[in-house]
């Protein structure tokens, strides 16, 4: 692996990158952000609300993703990097607070905070790197942030439908730029094998910790909804218990096999930077699905007898389908296998889509939770049962 030293970089030769306390503190801002996003979707449970929540989620994730790559390269226990994290936390706190009204009168605050964090962090790193070989990579990143910033800021100013359109373009820019090496005229394209010399285990652990944050939100929504119900009827108690079991089952599906396999895989490949990018691309979908499922947990406990409606179908059925699909892709990337249990689960959940409108939220949740329990039991009885994929991308 190509590597050259710098006073602020982690010392790869003598130590393994571990998650620091300052990084864990930094994540607390994203605990707040995830809570804001789930409540935004809960109070805007229409298709337009889902689209807006998805845009905001992409912005939140891209901030977090670029920060964890910086702390993968640079030692967060060194004072300059730690201060950089804390400044990002402060601006991120303001940005998260603006989420409920990001598509109305606080859109400009949200956009300016996003641009300040992304551009400010990158400019600082460029400044401290000097002529280090990583500087060229960060200059390309800065170029793409300048491009997306135009869409974030302009959209916030114009508001309305233009804001939605321009913010979609901005999110696509930020999401896809790493996939082609932040390629720009004159600045060239980043070589993942030489300029993305990451510590694979650290990056995987950071993704896993964000998944834990999302699971925390599912439990938080269940508990908060239960505490707000005036009368704890048997149905309410059963709803809370089923939601809790569902969260545990979803946790099991991710952490029992794929998380450990992901950590092992990224340490074996020749180009961990490229694989790390793939991991991030998968986890933005996986964690986004968990946030959607958290909204479903709140609705189930608060209204267990309520009949299904179109918007609720998304949080109770499509959210779990997306979660299972993301796990399937993750296991394909890490184990070169599409688990048979996951394929059966997706089909079973899809079969629930045509006929949910005359059954209660609780009944639907029992059915969905049963599917996840089936996945766990099937994988225990038939480990490594699935479709082996011979084709493998060059990593």
N, C-alpha and C positions, 0 to 999 in steps of 0.2 A: 504493500500500500504506500502510495506517495505521501510524504509528510515532511513538513519543515517546521521548526520550532518558532515560538513567539512567546514573550513573557506572559501574555494573557490567555494563551491556549492551554488546554488540558495537556498534561504530560503523559502521552500515550505509552511511552517507553517504560515508565515506572509504575503506573497506576491504571486501574480500570475506572472508567467514568461511572459515577454513581449519582443518583438523584440527591441533590442537596436540600437543606432545610429552606433556603431562600427560594428554590424552585417550588417546593410544596406551598410556601406562603404565597407565591405568585399565583398558584392554581386557585387559591381562594377567590380571586376576582372572577374566575371562570365558573366557580360554583354559583356565584351571584348571577353571572350572565346566563347560565343554563336555566336557573330559576326564572329569570326575567323572560326568557324565550318560551318556556313552557306555559307561563301565565299569559303571555301575549297570545299564544295559539289558543289557549283555553277561552279567552275572552273575545277571540276573533275566529271562531270555529266555522269559517266558510272557506270556499276554495281560494278566494283572494287573500284571506288571512293566512292560509297555508303557504301560498306563494311568497308572501312578504316575510313570513317567519323563516322560510327556507333561505331567502336572500340574507337576512340578518344572521342566520346560523353560519352561512358560508363566511361572512365577514369575521364573526367571532372565532371560528376555527382557524382561518388563515392567519389571524393575529397570533393565536396560540402556537400554530405550527411553525411559523417563522421564528418565534421566540425560542422554541425548544431546539431548533436546529442551531441557533446561536449558542445556547447553553450546552449543546453537545460539543461544539468546537471550543468554546471559551469557558474558562473555569468560573462558575458563578460564585465561588467563595472568595475570589479576588475582588477587592473593594470596588474598582471601577465598573465591573460587570454587575456586581450586586446593586450598585446605585442605579445603573441602567435599568435593571429589572424593577426596582422600586418606583422609578419615574414612570415606567410603562404601566405599572399597577395603578398609579394615581390617575393617569389619563384613561386607562381601561375602566376604572371604577365609574368615571363620568360617562364614558361611552355606554357602559352597561345600564346606568341609570336612565339614559336617554332612549333605551330600546322600546318601552311602551308607546312612545310618541315619535318614533323614528321616521314614520311616514306622514307626520303632520308638522307640528311646529318645532320639533327638536331634531329634525332630519339633518340640518346643517351641523349641529353639535355632534351628532353621531359620526357624520362623514369626516369632519375636521379631526376628531379624536382618532379615528381609524387611520387617516393619512399621517397624522403626527407620530403615532406609534410606529407605523411601518417605515416611513421615510426617516424619522428621527433616529431610530435604532440602526438603520442601515447606514446612514451618513456617519454616525458615530463610529461604527465598525470600520468603515472605509478609512476614516481619519486615523484610527489607532493602528490599522494594519500597515499603512505606508506602502512599501513596495513588496510586501509579502505576497506569495503566489495566490492566496485566497482573495486578495483585494479585487482582482479582475472579476471574480464571481459576484462579489457584492456590488460592483459597479453595474453589472448587468441586471441584478435584482433591483437596484435603485432605478434603473431606466424603466423597468416594467411597472414599478410602483408609481412613477411619474405619469405613465400612460393611464393606469387605472384611476389615479387620483383625479384626473380630469372628469371622468365619468361619475365618480363618487360625489365630488363637489358640485358639478353641474346638475346632477340629478336632484341633489338636496335643495338647490336653489329653485329649480323649476317646479318640483313637487308633482303631485297627481300621477297620471299615467306615464309621463316622461320620467319621473323619478324611478318608477318600477322598471321601465325599459333600460334606462341608463345604469341603474344599479345591477341589473342582471348582466349587462355587458361588463361592468367593472368586476363582478364576482367571477365571471368566466375568465377574464384576463388574469386575475390573481390565481385562479385554480389551475389553469392550463399552462401558464408561463413556465413553471418548473418542468413540465412534461417535455418541453422542447429545449431544455437547457437555458432558459431565459435568453434565447437567441435575439440579437439585435445587430443592425448594420454597424460596421466598424468595430464594435465591441466583441463580435463573435458569439460563440456558444460555449457554455460551461461543459467541461468534461467531468462526468460524475465520478469516474474512477480516480481522478487526480484532484478535483476541487471539492468534491463532496465526501471527504475522508472522515466519515462519521464513526462514532462508537455505536455499533448496532444494538447492543444490549440496552444501552441507555435510552435510545429512541423508542425501542419496543416497550420498555418499562414506562416511559412517559405516556405512550398511547394507552397502555393498560390502566394507568392511573386516571386518565380522562374518562375511560369507560366506567371506572368506579364512581367518578363524579356523576355521570349520567344515571347509574343505578341508584345512587344516593337520592337523585331527584325523583325517581319512581317511588322510592320508599317515603320520601318527604311528602309527595303529593297524596299518597295513600293515607299517611298519618294525619296530615293537615285536614284532609277531607273528613276523616273520621272524627276529628276533634270538633269540627264545625256542625256536625249532625246533632240536632237537639235530642232526639230519641234513638238510643242504640237498640234497634229492633234486631231480631235474629237474622233478618235478611242483610241488614247493614253490617253486622259482625261477620257473616259468611262472606260478604262481598270484600271486606277488608282482608280476610284470611286468604281468599282466592287470589286477590291482587298481590299479596305478599308472596304466596307460593309461586305465582307467575313470574315475579321479579327474580326469585331464587332460581327458578328453572332457566330463565334467560341468562342469568349469570353463569350457571353451570355449563350451558351450551358453549359459551365463549371461553371461559377460563379452564375448563376441564382438560382440553386438548390443545386448541389452536393457539392460545397465548404462549404456552411453553414451546410449542413447535415453532412459532414465529420468532421467538428469542433465539432458539438454536439455529434456525435457518439463516438469519441475518448475520450470524457470526461465522458461518461457513462459506458464504459466497465471496467472490473476488471483488464485487462492486456493491458494497453495502449501501452506498448512497442512493443508487438506483432502486434497490429493493426497499429502502426506507421511504422513498417517495411513493412507491406502490402501496406500502402499508398505510401511509397518511391518506392516500386517495380512498382506500377502503374504509378507514376509520371515520372519515367525515360522513359517510353514508350510514355506517353502523351506529355511531353515536347519535346522529340526527334521527334515526329510527327510534332509538331509546327515548329521546325527548318527546317524540310523538306518542309513544306508548305511555309515558308518564301522565300525559293529559288524559288518556283513556282510563288510567287507574283512578284519577280524581273523579271522573264522571261516574264510574261504576259504583264507588262507595257512596257518593252523594245521591245518586238516582238509580239504585239497583233494579227497580221494577219498570223503569222507563223503557219504552220500545225503541229499537234501533231507528236511526235516520241516516240520511246519506252522508252527512259530515262525520258522524260518529263511526261509520264504517271505516273511514280512513284511519282513525286513531286506534280502533280495536282490531282491525283485520289487515289492512294494507301496511300499517306500521310494523307489525310482527312479520309479515311476508318480506318486507325490505330488510328487516333485521336478519332473518334466516338466510336470505340471498347473500347479504354482505358477509355473513359467517361462512357460507359456502365458498365464496370467492377467496376469502382469507385462508381457508383450509386447502383450497386448490393451490394457492401461491406457496403455502408453507409445506404442504404434504404431497402435492401433486396428485390430489384425489378429490373428486366430488362425492361427499358422503351420501350414501343412499338414504339415510334417515332424513337428511335435509331436503332432498328432492321430494320424498314422500310428504314431508311437512308442508312444503310450499304448495303441493297439489291439494292436500287436505284443507289448508287455509283458503286457497283459491275457490274450492268447492263451497265454502261458506258465503262467498260473495253474493250469489244470486238470490238467497232466501233469508236475509237477516231481519227484514223489516217488521216481522210480526212476532219477534221474540225479544225478551228483555236483555238489558245490558249485562246483567249477572249471568244469564244463561250463555250468552255469547262469550263472556270472559271464561266461563268454565270450559267451553269447547276449545277456545284458543289455548288456555293453560294446559289442557289435556294433550294438545298437539306437542307442546314443548316437553312435557313429561314423557311422551312417547319417544321423542328424539333421544332423551337421556337414557331411557331404558334400552332402546334399540342399540345405541352405541355401546352400552355396557355388555349386552349379550352378543353383539356382533361387531367387535372393534375392527376398525380399518375396512369396514364393508362399504364399498362404493365403486366408482368408476375411475380407474387409474388413467391418468392423462400422460401420454408419452411425450407430447410436444412440450417444450420448456423454453421460455424466453431467455435470451442471453443476458445473464446478470453477472 
